[in-house]
């Protein structure tokens, strides 16, 4: 594989045209206001047993219709639900050691949220919109997380990468990676399938609303999607086949991007394994990671990370 100048490597899956944040606040008489960020949408152009989350019920905080199950923080996630109907906007805030994440909370069943910051102190709050940009706290709990391993949040399904309810996506990933053991060979196979099958949906990009979540089996069947769909589909496929994978949102230079990071025993975490070279989407040649003595080559190829600024990990 030819080496390209570092300047030509934007190292991202695709450009995110609009992923801004709008601040809102949560108010309760006995708590200080909680700042919440309302994410917009990224727009720009096999294992036999999956690690599925479960609300175990051994550690639960409830309040005003909301429930927070933090029984399995060692496995890198919490689950929240608001079972009853509610016409008001609901949110979940996961405040970790270094980053605060804000998510929409649909009513009904349990929803999974990752502990993307890894080990440390967390505060998880279920919030209800009261007026304008103000939110009241329905339930809130704080805890110390010590994960079983660093990959825990990046192998399981969550709200943004929900392969747990995407049987067709998981089956396709299993078919694509049959008889393949090397993680980056799996990355190559799944990447080629996704970019060769899914077409960019310009109409969707124009009309998508804040709070949009990819439905992986829908993206797979319609063969259309926005940047968020591409990244989530690929991440879900890889995780379902045992490849630790981060869906990363942040900056490459001054542009807002999403990219996919994967982990291998030989290299550790590889940022920008999927990147955009200014014209087309590219993937790193997986043969560079086929043995441990190639890890230095990989890292030189990708660069020292100085062009990357990670904002969120999903």
C-alpha positions as CSV (number, residue, x, y, z in Angstrom):
1,X,0.0,0.0,0.0
2,X,1.4,3.4,-1.0
3,X,2.2,5.8,1.8
4,X,0.4,9.1,1.5
5,X,1.5,12.5,2.9
6,X,0.1,13.0,6.4
7,X,-1.5,16.2,5.3
8,X,-3.7,14.3,2.8
9,X,-5.0,12.0,5.6
10,X,-8.1,13.5,7.1
11,X,-8.5,10.2,8.9
12,X,-12.3,10.2,9.2
13,X,-15.1,8.1,8.0
14,X,-17.0,11.1,6.7
15,X,-17.5,14.8,7.1
16,X,-20.1,15.8,9.6
17,X,-21.9,18.9,8.3
18,X,-24.0,19.6,11.3
19,X,-23.4,18.2,14.8
20,X,-23.6,21.3,16.9
21,X,-24.7,21.6,20.5
22,X,-27.4,23.7,22.1
23,X,-27.2,24.2,25.9
24,X,-30.3,23.5,28.0
25,X,-30.6,23.2,31.7
26,X,-32.1,20.9,34.3
27,X,-33.6,22.4,37.5
28,X,-34.8,20.8,40.7
29,X,-35.3,22.5,44.1
30,X,-32.7,20.4,45.9
31,X,-30.1,20.3,43.1
32,X,-28.0,22.8,41.2
33,X,-28.8,23.3,37.5
34,X,-27.5,20.6,35.2
35,X,-26.2,21.7,31.8
36,X,-27.3,19.5,29.0
37,X,-26.2,19.6,25.4
38,X,-28.6,18.7,22.6
39,X,-26.8,17.0,19.8
40,X,-27.7,17.6,16.2
41,X,-27.2,15.0,13.5
42,X,-24.0,14.0,11.6
43,X,-24.9,14.6,8.0
44,X,-21.9,14.7,5.7
45,X,-21.2,12.8,2.8
46,X,-18.5,-14.3,14.1
47,X,-19.3,-14.7,17.6
48,X,-22.0,-17.1,18.7
49,X,-22.9,-15.2,21.9
50,X,-23.3,-11.5,21.8
51,X,-22.6,-9.3,24.8
52,X,-26.1,-7.9,25.2
53,X,-26.9,-5.5,28.0
54,X,-29.5,-6.4,30.7
55,X,-31.3,-4.5,33.4
56,X,-30.4,-6.8,36.3
57,X,-32.3,-4.9,38.9
58,X,-29.7,-5.2,41.6
59,X,-28.9,-1.5,41.7
60,X,-31.7,0.8,40.7
61,X,-32.6,4.4,41.3
62,X,-36.2,5.5,40.6
63,X,-38.1,8.7,40.7
64,X,-41.1,10.3,39.1
65,X,-41.6,7.6,36.5
66,X,-37.9,7.2,35.5
67,X,-35.7,4.2,36.4
68,X,-31.9,4.1,36.3
69,X,-30.4,0.5,36.4
70,X,-26.7,0.7,37.2
71,X,-26.3,-3.0,38.1
72,X,-23.7,-3.6,35.4
73,X,-21.3,-0.7,35.5
74,X,-18.4,-3.1,35.5
75,X,-19.5,-4.1,32.0
76,X,-19.4,-0.5,30.8
77,X,-23.0,0.6,30.6
78,X,-26.1,1.8,32.4
79,X,-29.8,1.4,31.4
80,X,-32.6,3.9,31.8
81,X,-36.3,3.8,31.0
82,X,-39.4,5.9,31.3
83,X,-42.1,3.3,30.9
84,X,-45.3,5.5,30.7
85,X,-46.3,7.7,27.9
86,X,-45.0,11.3,28.2
87,X,-45.5,14.2,25.8
88,X,-42.6,16.1,27.2
89,X,-39.0,15.7,26.0
90,X,-36.9,13.4,28.1
91,X,-33.2,13.2,28.3
92,X,-30.4,11.2,30.0
93,X,-27.2,12.8,31.1
94,X,-24.2,10.7,31.7
95,X,-21.5,12.8,33.4
96,X,-18.2,10.9,33.5
97,X,-14.7,11.7,34.8
98,X,-13.8,13.8,31.8
99,X,-16.9,14.1,29.5
100,X,-20.6,14.8,29.9
101,X,-22.9,13.0,27.4
102,X,-26.5,14.0,26.8
103,X,-29.0,11.7,25.1
104,X,-32.7,11.7,24.2
105,X,-34.7,9.1,26.1
106,X,-37.7,7.6,24.3
107,X,-40.5,6.3,26.4
108,X,-41.2,2.5,26.7
109,X,-38.4,0.0,27.3
110,X,-34.9,0.1,28.6
111,X,-32.3,2.1,26.7
112,X,-28.5,1.4,27.0
113,X,-25.9,4.2,27.5
114,X,-22.2,3.5,27.5
115,X,-19.7,4.5,30.2
116,X,-17.4,5.8,27.5
117,X,-14.9,7.5,29.9
118,X,-13.9,4.1,31.4
119,X,-13.0,3.9,35.1
120,X,-14.0,6.7,37.4
121,X,-16.8,8.6,39.0
122,X,-20.1,9.0,37.2
123,X,-23.4,10.7,37.7
124,X,-26.4,9.6,35.6
125,X,-29.6,11.6,35.6
126,X,-33.0,11.2,33.9
127,X,-34.4,14.6,32.9
128,X,-37.8,16.0,31.8
129,X,-38.2,19.2,29.9
130,X,-40.2,21.8,31.8
131,X,-40.1,24.9,29.6
132,X,-37.8,26.2,26.9
133,X,-34.3,24.9,27.7
134,X,-35.0,24.0,31.3
135,X,-35.1,20.4,32.5
136,X,-36.1,18.9,35.9
137,X,-34.4,16.0,37.4
138,X,-36.6,12.9,37.7
139,X,-34.0,10.5,39.0
140,X,-30.3,10.7,39.6
141,X,-27.5,8.4,40.9
142,X,-23.8,8.6,41.4
143,X,-21.4,5.7,41.4
144,X,-17.7,4.7,41.0
145,X,-17.1,2.5,37.9
146,X,-14.3,-0.1,37.7
147,X,-14.7,-1.8,34.4
148,X,-13.9,-5.5,33.9
149,X,-11.8,-4.4,30.9
150,X,-11.3,-1.3,28.8
151,X,-13.2,-2.7,25.9
152,X,-16.5,-3.2,27.8
153,X,-18.2,0.0,26.5
154,X,-17.0,-0.7,22.9
155,X,-18.2,-4.2,22.4
156,X,-21.8,-4.0,23.6
157,X,-24.8,-2.4,21.9
158,X,-26.0,1.1,23.0
159,X,-28.4,3.7,21.9
160,X,-26.3,4.9,19.0
161,X,-25.0,1.5,18.0
162,X,-28.0,-0.8,18.6
163,X,-27.0,-4.1,17.0
164,X,-28.8,-5.9,19.8
165,X,-32.1,-5.4,18.0
166,X,-30.6,-5.8,14.5
167,X,-30.7,-9.5,13.7
168,X,-30.2,-9.0,9.9
169,X,-27.2,-6.8,10.5
170,X,-25.6,-9.3,12.8
171,X,-26.2,-12.2,10.4
172,X,-24.7,-10.2,7.5
173,X,-21.6,-9.4,9.6
174,X,-21.3,-13.1,10.5
175,X,-21.5,-14.1,6.8
176,X,-18.9,-11.5,5.7
177,X,-16.4,-12.5,8.4
178,X,-16.8,-16.3,8.2
179,X,-13.4,-18.0,8.4
180,X,-11.7,-14.6,9.1
181,X,-9.8,-14.3,12.3
182,X,-7.6,-11.2,12.0
183,X,-9.4,-8.1,13.3
184,X,-8.3,-5.8,10.6
185,X,-9.2,-8.3,7.9
186,X,-12.7,-8.2,9.4
187,X,-12.6,-4.4,9.3
188,X,-11.6,-4.5,5.6
189,X,-14.4,-7.0,4.7
190,X,-17.1,-5.1,6.6
191,X,-15.9,-1.7,5.4
192,X,-15.9,-2.8,1.7
193,X,-19.4,-4.1,2.1
194,X,-20.8,-1.0,3.8
195,X,-19.3,1.6,1.4
196,X,-20.1,-0.6,-1.6
197,X,-23.7,-1.2,-0.6
198,X,-25.0,1.9,1.2
199,X,-25.6,5.1,-0.9
200,X,-25.6,8.5,0.7
201,X,-29.1,9.8,1.3
202,X,-29.1,13.5,0.4
203,X,-32.8,13.9,1.0
204,X,-32.5,12.5,4.5
205,X,-29.6,14.8,5.2
206,X,-31.8,17.8,4.4
207,X,-34.7,16.7,6.6
208,X,-33.3,14.8,9.5
209,X,-34.1,16.1,12.9
210,X,-32.3,16.4,16.2
211,X,-32.6,13.1,18.2
212,X,-32.3,10.9,15.1
213,X,-30.9,7.4,15.8
214,X,-29.7,4.9,13.3
215,X,-31.8,1.7,12.9
216,X,-29.2,-0.7,11.6
217,X,-31.5,-3.2,9.9
218,X,-33.3,-0.3,8.2
219,X,-30.0,1.1,6.8
220,X,-29.1,-2.4,5.7
221,X,-32.4,-3.1,3.9
222,X,-32.8,0.4,2.3
223,X,-29.1,0.6,1.4
224,X,-29.2,4.4,2.1
225,X,-28.1,6.6,4.9
226,X,-26.3,9.6,6.2
227,X,-22.9,9.7,7.8
228,X,-24.2,8.6,11.2
229,X,-25.8,5.6,9.5
230,X,-22.6,4.5,7.8
231,X,-20.6,4.8,11.0
232,X,-23.2,3.1,13.2
233,X,-23.7,0.2,10.8
234,X,-20.0,-0.5,10.5
235,X,-19.4,-0.2,14.3
236,X,-22.4,-2.5,15.1
237,X,-21.2,-5.1,12.6
238,X,-17.7,-5.1,14.0
239,X,-18.8,-5.3,17.6
240,X,-21.2,-8.1,16.9
241,X,-18.2,-10.1,15.7
242,X,-16.0,-9.5,18.7
243,X,-13.9,-6.5,17.4
244,X,-13.6,-3.7,19.9
245,X,-14.7,-0.6,18.0
246,X,-15.3,3.0,18.9
247,X,-17.6,5.3,16.9
248,X,-15.6,8.5,17.4
249,X,-16.9,12.1,16.9
250,X,-14.6,15.0,17.0
251,X,-12.3,17.3,15.0
252,X,-9.7,16.6,12.3
253,X,-8.1,20.0,12.1
254,X,-11.0,22.4,12.2
255,X,-13.6,20.1,10.5
256,X,-16.1,18.1,12.5
257,X,-15.8,14.4,11.6
258,X,-16.7,10.9,12.6
259,X,-14.3,8.0,12.4
260,X,-13.9,4.4,13.5
261,X,-11.2,3.2,15.8
262,X,-10.5,-0.5,16.3
263,X,-8.3,-2.5,18.6
264,X,-5.9,-5.3,17.9
265,X,-3.5,-7.2,20.1
266,X,-0.6,-6.2,17.9
267,X,-1.3,-2.4,17.7
268,X,-3.6,-1.5,20.5
269,X,-6.2,1.2,19.6
270,X,-5.8,2.4,16.0
271,X,-7.5,5.8,15.4
272,X,-8.6,6.6,11.9
273,X,-8.5,3.0,10.6
274,X,-11.2,4.5,8.3
275,X,-10.4,7.9,6.9
276,X,-11.3,10.4,4.2
277,X,-8.5,11.4,1.9
278,X,-10.2,14.6,0.6
279,X,-11.8,12.8,-2.3
280,X,-13.0,9.4,-1.4
281,X,-13.3,7.2,1.7
282,X,-10.3,4.9,2.3
283,X,-9.3,2.1,4.6
284,X,-5.9,1.3,5.8
285,X,-4.3,-1.8,4.3
286,X,-4.9,-4.5,6.9
287,X,-1.7,-6.3,5.9
288,X,0.2,-3.6,7.8
289,X,-1.3,-5.0,11.0
290,X,-0.9,-8.6,10.3
291,X,2.0,-9.0,12.7
292,X,3.3,-7.2,15.7
293,X,6.4,-5.9,14.0
294,X,4.3,-3.8,11.8
295,X,2.7,-1.7,14.5
296,X,5.3,1.1,14.2
297,X,4.6,1.3,10.5
298,X,0.9,1.6,11.1
299,X,1.3,4.4,13.6
300,X,3.6,6.3,11.3
301,X,1.2,5.9,8.5
302,X,-1.7,7.2,10.6
303,X,0.4,9.9,12.2
304,X,1.0,11.0,15.8
305,X,-2.7,12.0,16.4
306,X,-1.9,15.7,16.4
307,X,-4.6,16.3,13.8
308,X,-7.2,14.6,15.9
309,X,-9.3,16.0,18.7
310,X,-11.8,13.5,20.1
311,X,-15.0,14.9,21.5
312,X,-17.3,11.9,22.0
313,X,-17.0,8.2,22.0
314,X,-20.0,6.0,21.4
